[in-house]
Amino acid sequence: MGRAFEFRKARKFKRWGNMARVFTKLGKEITIAAKAGGPDPENNPHLRALMQNAKKENMPKENVERAIKRAVEKDFSGYKEMNYEGYGPYGIAIFVETATDNTTRTVANVRSYFNKHGGSLGTSGSLEFLFDHKCVFHIAMKDGVSLEDLELELIDYGVDELDADEESNEIVIYGEFAQNSAIQKYLEENGFEITSSEFVRIPNDLKEVTPEQREGIEKLIEKLEEDDDVQNVFHNMKEDDHEDE
C-alpha cells in the first residue's frame, strides 16, 4: 500500500501538455480499441471505458465518432503499439509507449531523443522488470459504500490498492494489468460509474536526483512526450516534493 498513491499524486500534476495533445492520444486509443474489439461500445468494454475518458476530458463527440470510424475504414491498416526502453541521464530508467503507423520513423525519433539528451535506448524488455504494469479505474463516490468493504470485495479481482480522492469525489482503484476486464465488469455490474480508466507502469524503486540533474532528465521526457507517436512516458525519477505544493 502507498506506492500507487505516491505515483498518482505525482501524475496529478502532470498533464499531456494541451488539449490537442490529449485528443490526439485519446483518438488513437479509441481507434485501436475499435479495430481490436469492434466499433460498438456495448460489445467492446475497452472502447466503452475509453469513451468515458473522452467525456471526462471534454473531447468533442465528433472527434470520438471520427476515431471509431477510422478503425473500420477499408484503407486503414491500423496503428502498431510499440514500447521502447532506455536510460536517460544519470541512470534514470525511461519506458516509452507508442502507437504508430510508421515504426521506422518512431524508433528513429525515439533513439535520437535519447542520444541528444545524454541517454541511450536499450533493447526491448530490458527495463520492464523495473515497473509494475497496472490498470487504474476512477469511479464516482457512491452513497453507502464502505471503502474497506469495497477493497475486500475487489481483492479477489486482482485489485491491490484503493484510495479516496476527496478533491474529485472519486475512488481510485489500482489492479493487475491482466485483470482489467474482470475489474471493469465487476464495477459495471455493481452500478459503479467509471469516470475514467488507464494503464500505467509504476516504478518499483525511485531514484533521487539533484535539481540540476532533474532539469536535464525532464528535457528528454518533454521531448519524448511532444512526439505525436508517443502515448505515455514512465520513469523512475523521484518527484520533486516542492512541485506538488
C-alpha positions as a Markdown table, in Angstrom:
| # | Residue | x | y | z |
|---|---|---|---|---|
| 1 | Met | 0.0 | 0.0 | 0.0 |
| 2 | Gly | 1.1 | 3.5 | -0.7 |
| 3 | Arg | 3.3 | 3.2 | -3.8 |
| 4 | Ala | 0.5 | 3.7 | -6.2 |
| 5 | Phe | -0.9 | 6.6 | -4.2 |
| 6 | Glu | 2.5 | 8.4 | -4.4 |
| 7 | Phe | 2.7 | 7.7 | -8.1 |
| 8 | Arg | -0.8 | 9.1 | -8.6 |
| 9 | Lys | 0.0 | 12.2 | -6.5 |
| 10 | Ala | 2.9 | 12.9 | -8.8 |
| 11 | Arg | 1.0 | 12.3 | -12.0 |
| 12 | Lys | -1.9 | 14.5 | -11.0 |
| 13 | Phe | 0.3 | 17.5 | -11.6 |
| 14 | Lys | 1.5 | 16.2 | -15.0 |
| 15 | Arg | -0.8 | 16.7 | -18.0 |
| 16 | Trp | -0.3 | 15.7 | -21.6 |
| 17 | Gly | 0.5 | 19.4 | -22.4 |
| 18 | Asn | -2.5 | 20.8 | -24.2 |
| 19 | Met | -6.0 | 19.8 | -25.3 |
| 20 | Ala | -4.9 | 18.9 | -28.9 |
| 21 | Arg | -2.3 | 16.5 | -27.4 |
| 22 | Val | -5.0 | 15.0 | -25.2 |
| 23 | Phe | -7.4 | 14.5 | -28.1 |
| 24 | Thr | -4.7 | 13.0 | -30.3 |
| 25 | Lys | -3.7 | 10.5 | -27.7 |
| 26 | Leu | -7.3 | 9.5 | -26.9 |
| 27 | Gly | -8.2 | 9.4 | -30.5 |
| 28 | Lys | -5.5 | 6.8 | -31.2 |
| 29 | Glu | -6.5 | 4.7 | -28.2 |
| 30 | Ile | -10.2 | 4.8 | -29.3 |
| 31 | Thr | -9.2 | 3.8 | -32.9 |
| 32 | Ile | -7.0 | 0.9 | -31.6 |
| 33 | Ala | -9.8 | -0.4 | -29.3 |
| 34 | Ala | -12.4 | -0.1 | -32.0 |
| 35 | Lys | -10.3 | -2.0 | -34.5 |
| 36 | Ala | -9.4 | -4.7 | -32.0 |
| 37 | Gly | -12.9 | -5.3 | -30.4 |
| 38 | Gly | -15.4 | -3.7 | -32.9 |
| 39 | Pro | -17.0 | -0.3 | -33.1 |
| 40 | Asp | -20.0 | -1.0 | -30.9 |
| 41 | Pro | -19.2 | 0.2 | -27.3 |
| 42 | Glu | -22.0 | -2.1 | -26.0 |
| 43 | Asn | -20.0 | -5.1 | -27.1 |
| 44 | Asn | -16.5 | -3.6 | -26.5 |
| 45 | Pro | -15.7 | -2.9 | -22.9 |
| 46 | His | -12.3 | -1.3 | -23.6 |
| 47 | Leu | -13.9 | 1.1 | -26.1 |
| 48 | Arg | -16.7 | 1.8 | -23.6 |
| 49 | Ala | -14.1 | 2.8 | -21.0 |
| 50 | Leu | -12.2 | 5.0 | -23.4 |
| 51 | Met | -15.3 | 6.8 | -24.4 |
| 52 | Gln | -15.8 | 7.7 | -20.7 |
| 53 | Asn | -12.2 | 9.0 | -20.7 |
| 54 | Ala | -13.0 | 11.2 | -23.7 |
| 55 | Lys | -16.1 | 12.5 | -22.0 |
| 56 | Lys | -14.1 | 13.4 | -18.8 |
| 57 | Glu | -11.6 | 15.3 | -21.0 |
| 58 | Asn | -14.4 | 17.2 | -22.8 |
| 59 | Met | -13.3 | 15.6 | -26.1 |
| 60 | Pro | -15.9 | 16.6 | -28.8 |
| 61 | Lys | -18.3 | 13.9 | -29.8 |
| 62 | Glu | -17.4 | 14.2 | -33.5 |
| 63 | Asn | -13.8 | 13.5 | -32.6 |
| 64 | Val | -14.8 | 10.3 | -30.9 |
| 65 | Glu | -17.0 | 9.3 | -33.8 |
| 66 | Arg | -14.2 | 10.0 | -36.3 |
| 67 | Ala | -11.7 | 7.9 | -34.3 |
| 68 | Ile | -14.2 | 5.0 | -34.3 |
| 69 | Lys | -15.0 | 5.4 | -38.0 |
| 70 | Arg | -11.3 | 5.4 | -38.9 |
| 71 | Ala | -10.9 | 1.9 | -37.4 |
| 72 | Val | -13.4 | 0.4 | -39.8 |
| 73 | Glu | -12.3 | 2.1 | -43.0 |
| 74 | Lys | -11.0 | -0.4 | -45.6 |
| 75 | Asp | -7.8 | 1.5 | -46.3 |
| 76 | Phe | -6.8 | 1.9 | -42.7 |
| 77 | Ser | -4.1 | -0.6 | -41.7 |
| 78 | Gly | -4.1 | 0.4 | -38.1 |
| 79 | Tyr | -1.7 | 1.6 | -35.5 |
| 80 | Lys | 1.1 | -0.6 | -34.1 |
| 81 | Glu | 1.7 | -0.3 | -30.4 |
| 82 | Met | 5.4 | -0.4 | -29.7 |
| 83 | Asn | 7.3 | 0.0 | -26.4 |
| 84 | Tyr | 10.8 | 1.5 | -26.1 |
| 85 | Glu | 13.0 | 1.3 | -23.1 |
| 86 | Gly | 16.2 | 3.1 | -22.2 |
| 87 | Tyr | 18.2 | 5.1 | -19.7 |
| 88 | Gly | 18.1 | 8.8 | -19.5 |
| 89 | Pro | 20.9 | 10.9 | -18.0 |
| 90 | Tyr | 22.1 | 9.9 | -14.5 |
| 91 | Gly | 20.8 | 6.3 | -14.9 |
| 92 | Ile | 17.1 | 7.2 | -14.8 |
| 93 | Ala | 15.0 | 4.3 | -16.4 |
| 94 | Ile | 12.5 | 5.5 | -19.0 |
| 95 | Phe | 9.7 | 3.4 | -20.5 |
| 96 | Val | 8.1 | 4.8 | -23.7 |
| 97 | Glu | 4.7 | 3.6 | -25.1 |
| 98 | Thr | 3.9 | 4.5 | -28.7 |
| 99 | Ala | 1.1 | 3.9 | -31.2 |
| 100 | Thr | 2.4 | 4.5 | -34.8 |
| 101 | Asp | 1.6 | 3.9 | -38.4 |
| 102 | Asn | 5.4 | 4.0 | -39.2 |
| 103 | Thr | 7.6 | 2.1 | -36.8 |
| 104 | Thr | 10.8 | 3.1 | -38.7 |
| 105 | Arg | 10.1 | 6.8 | -38.1 |
| 106 | Thr | 9.1 | 6.3 | -34.5 |
| 107 | Val | 12.2 | 4.3 | -33.4 |
| 108 | Ala | 14.5 | 6.7 | -35.2 |
| 109 | Asn | 12.9 | 9.6 | -33.4 |
| 110 | Val | 12.9 | 8.0 | -30.0 |
| 111 | Arg | 16.5 | 6.9 | -30.4 |
| 112 | Ser | 17.5 | 10.4 | -31.4 |
| 113 | Tyr | 15.8 | 12.0 | -28.4 |
| 114 | Phe | 17.7 | 9.6 | -26.1 |
| 115 | Asn | 21.0 | 10.3 | -27.8 |
| 116 | Lys | 20.7 | 14.1 | -28.0 |
| 117 | His | 19.8 | 14.3 | -24.3 |
| 118 | Gly | 22.6 | 12.1 | -22.8 |
| 119 | Gly | 20.6 | 8.9 | -22.7 |
| 120 | Ser | 20.7 | 5.6 | -24.6 |
| 121 | Leu | 17.9 | 3.4 | -26.0 |
| 122 | Gly | 18.0 | -0.2 | -24.7 |
| 123 | Thr | 16.7 | -3.5 | -26.1 |
| 124 | Ser | 13.0 | -4.4 | -25.8 |
| 125 | Gly | 12.2 | -5.9 | -22.4 |
| 126 | Ser | 15.4 | -4.8 | -20.8 |
| 127 | Leu | 13.7 | -2.4 | -18.3 |
| 128 | Glu | 10.3 | -4.0 | -18.0 |
| 129 | Phe | 11.2 | -5.6 | -14.6 |
| 130 | Leu | 11.7 | -2.1 | -13.1 |
| 131 | Phe | 8.0 | -1.2 | -13.5 |
| 132 | Asp | 4.7 | -2.9 | -12.4 |
| 133 | His | 2.0 | -2.8 | -15.2 |
| 134 | Lys | -1.3 | -1.8 | -13.6 |
| 135 | Cys | -4.8 | -0.8 | -14.6 |
| 136 | Val | -6.4 | 2.2 | -12.9 |
| 137 | Phe | -10.1 | 3.0 | -12.6 |
| 138 | His | -11.6 | 6.2 | -11.3 |
| 139 | Ile | -15.1 | 5.7 | -10.1 |
| 140 | Ala | -17.6 | 8.2 | -8.7 |
| 141 | Met | -18.2 | 8.1 | -5.0 |
| 142 | Lys | -21.4 | 6.1 | -4.2 |
| 143 | Asp | -23.6 | 6.6 | -1.1 |
| 144 | Gly | -23.4 | 3.9 | 1.4 |
| 145 | Val | -20.3 | 2.3 | 0.0 |
| 146 | Ser | -17.5 | 1.5 | 2.5 |
| 147 | Leu | -14.0 | 1.8 | 1.0 |
| 148 | Glu | -12.8 | -1.1 | 3.3 |
| 149 | Asp | -15.6 | -3.4 | 2.2 |
| 150 | Leu | -15.2 | -2.5 | -1.5 |
| 151 | Glu | -11.4 | -3.2 | -1.2 |
| 152 | Leu | -12.0 | -6.6 | 0.4 |
| 153 | Glu | -14.5 | -7.4 | -2.4 |
| 154 | Leu | -12.1 | -6.4 | -5.1 |
| 155 | Ile | -9.1 | -8.2 | -3.8 |
| 156 | Asp | -10.5 | -11.3 | -5.5 |
| 157 | Tyr | -10.5 | -9.4 | -8.8 |
| 158 | Gly | -6.8 | -8.5 | -8.7 |
| 159 | Val | -7.1 | -5.1 | -7.0 |
| 160 | Asp | -4.2 | -4.3 | -4.8 |
| 161 | Glu | -4.8 | -0.6 | -3.8 |
| 162 | Leu | -7.8 | 1.6 | -3.4 |
| 163 | Asp | -7.8 | 5.3 | -2.4 |
| 164 | Ala | -10.4 | 8.1 | -2.0 |
| 165 | Asp | -9.7 | 11.3 | -3.9 |
| 166 | Glu | -11.7 | 13.9 | -1.9 |
| 167 | Glu | -10.8 | 16.6 | -4.4 |
| 168 | Ser | -12.6 | 15.0 | -7.3 |
| 169 | Asn | -15.0 | 13.0 | -5.1 |
| 170 | Glu | -13.8 | 9.8 | -6.7 |
| 171 | Ile | -12.4 | 6.4 | -5.7 |
| 172 | Val | -9.2 | 5.4 | -7.4 |
| 173 | Ile | -8.6 | 1.7 | -7.9 |
| 174 | Tyr | -5.3 | 0.0 | -8.9 |
| 175 | Gly | -5.2 | -3.5 | -10.1 |
| 176 | Glu | -3.2 | -6.1 | -12.0 |
| 177 | Phe | -3.0 | -5.3 | -15.7 |
| 178 | Ala | -4.2 | -8.7 | -16.7 |
| 179 | Gln | -7.3 | -8.3 | -14.5 |
| 180 | Asn | -8.5 | -5.1 | -16.2 |
| 181 | Ser | -11.6 | -6.7 | -17.9 |
| 182 | Ala | -12.7 | -8.6 | -14.7 |
| 183 | Ile | -12.4 | -5.4 | -12.6 |
| 184 | Gln | -14.3 | -3.3 | -15.2 |
| 185 | Lys | -17.0 | -6.0 | -15.4 |
| 186 | Tyr | -17.4 | -6.1 | -11.6 |
| 187 | Leu | -17.7 | -2.3 | -11.4 |
| 188 | Glu | -20.3 | -2.0 | -14.2 |
| 189 | Glu | -22.4 | -4.9 | -12.9 |
| 190 | Asn | -22.5 | -3.4 | -9.4 |
| 191 | Gly | -23.6 | 0.0 | -10.6 |
| 192 | Phe | -20.4 | 2.0 | -10.2 |
| 193 | Glu | -19.9 | 4.9 | -12.6 |
| 194 | Ile | -16.4 | 4.6 | -14.2 |
| 195 | Thr | -15.4 | 8.2 | -14.9 |
| 196 | Ser | -12.0 | 7.2 | -16.5 |
| 197 | Ser | -9.5 | 4.4 | -16.7 |
| 198 | Glu | -6.0 | 3.9 | -17.9 |
| 199 | Phe | -2.9 | 1.6 | -17.9 |
| 200 | Val | 0.2 | 2.8 | -16.0 |
| 201 | Arg | 3.6 | 1.5 | -15.2 |
| 202 | Ile | 4.6 | 2.2 | -11.6 |
| 203 | Pro | 8.3 | 2.2 | -10.8 |
| 204 | Asn | 9.4 | -0.4 | -8.2 |
| 205 | Asp | 12.1 | 1.9 | -6.9 |
| 206 | Leu | 12.6 | 5.7 | -7.2 |
| 207 | Lys | 16.0 | 7.4 | -7.8 |
| 208 | Glu | 16.8 | 10.7 | -6.1 |
| 209 | Val | 18.3 | 13.4 | -8.3 |
| 210 | Thr | 19.6 | 16.9 | -7.8 |
| 211 | Pro | 17.7 | 19.9 | -9.2 |
| 212 | Glu | 20.3 | 20.3 | -11.9 |
| 213 | Gln | 20.1 | 16.7 | -12.9 |
| 214 | Arg | 16.3 | 16.8 | -12.9 |
| 215 | Glu | 16.4 | 19.7 | -15.4 |
| 216 | Gly | 18.3 | 17.6 | -17.9 |
| 217 | Ile | 16.2 | 14.5 | -17.4 |
| 218 | Glu | 12.9 | 16.5 | -17.8 |
| 219 | Lys | 14.2 | 17.9 | -21.2 |
| 220 | Leu | 14.4 | 14.4 | -22.5 |
| 221 | Ile | 11.0 | 13.4 | -21.1 |
| 222 | Glu | 9.3 | 16.5 | -22.5 |
| 223 | Lys | 10.9 | 15.9 | -25.9 |
| 224 | Leu | 9.5 | 12.3 | -25.9 |
| 225 | Glu | 6.1 | 13.5 | -24.8 |
| 226 | Glu | 5.9 | 16.1 | -27.6 |
| 227 | Asp | 6.2 | 13.4 | -30.3 |
| 228 | Asp | 2.8 | 12.6 | -31.9 |
| 229 | Asp | 3.6 | 8.8 | -31.9 |
| 230 | Val | 4.3 | 8.7 | -28.1 |
| 231 | Gln | 1.3 | 7.8 | -26.0 |
| 232 | Asn | 2.9 | 7.5 | -22.5 |
| 233 | Val | 6.3 | 8.1 | -20.8 |
| 234 | Phe | 7.1 | 6.5 | -17.5 |
| 235 | His | 10.2 | 6.9 | -15.4 |
| 236 | Asn | 11.7 | 6.1 | -12.0 |
| 237 | Met | 12.9 | 9.6 | -11.1 |
| 238 | Lys | 11.7 | 10.6 | -7.7 |
| 239 | Glu | 9.3 | 13.6 | -8.0 |
| 240 | Asp | 10.4 | 17.0 | -6.5 |
| 241 | Asp | 8.2 | 17.4 | -3.4 |
| 242 | His | 8.1 | 21.1 | -3.9 |
| 243 | Glu | 6.3 | 20.7 | -7.3 |
| 244 | Asp | 3.3 | 19.3 | -5.5 |
| 245 | Glu | 2.8 | 22.2 | -3.2 |
